[in-house]
Amino acid sequence: MRKKKTIKIDDKEITIRELRVKDILEVFDSFGEKNLSDIQGQIETFLPRVTDAKLKDLKDMAPSEITLLYDAFREVNASFFDMARSAGLDRFIADIKATILKDFSELFAGSLKPVIGKS
């Protein structure tokens, strides 16, 4: 049976599900082929595979709440992380995480309004 965990953030319950083998293969394929220039599209495609949270929900969360989601994801997908580590894919996973964090930063920075006006 596929593992899952429900966490509560504010008044919303969010369920995190374990990746299936086909999900894992598609994740590896998508990160190998794409440059992640469209991080929002990537997130919107990936989220339904592992959670009932939407991109809008993530945008409304504080970074500490995103960390709660990631921790739950890591917990229910411990087998995936163990397999990746055994296969020597630690670096690949670290690169994915770094890319996602970088692209999230760019996504959020791009949505901010300039503080200093043009001269």
Residue, then its C-alpha position, 0 to 999 in steps of 0.5 A: m500500500r502506498k504510504k501517505k501522511t496528513i499534516k495540518i498547516d493553519d486550518k488546512e489539512i494536506t495529504i502527502r503521498e509516496l511516489r510510485v515507480k512511474d512517478i520517480l522515472e518521470v521526475f528523473d526524465s523531466f529534470g534531465e530534459k528540461n532546464l526548469s525555466d518554467i518552475q510553476g509548470q513543473i510544480e503544477t505537474f508534479l504536485p498532484r502526484v504527491t499531495d493535494a496541495k496546489l501551487k496557490d497553497l504553496k504561495d500562501m505558505a511561509p517558508s517554515e510551512i514549506t519545510l513541513l511539507y518537504d519533511a513529510f514528503r521525505e518521510v513517506n518517500a524514505s524508500f525512494f531516498d534510500m534507493a537513490r542514495s544506494a544508486g549513487l544519486d545523492r548528488f542528483i537529488a542535491d542538484i534537484k533540490a538546489t535547482i528548485l530552491k534557486d528557481f523558487s527564489e527567482l519566481f518569488a523575486g520576480s513577483l516582488k515590486p521594486v522598492i526603489g523607483k526609477s530615476 
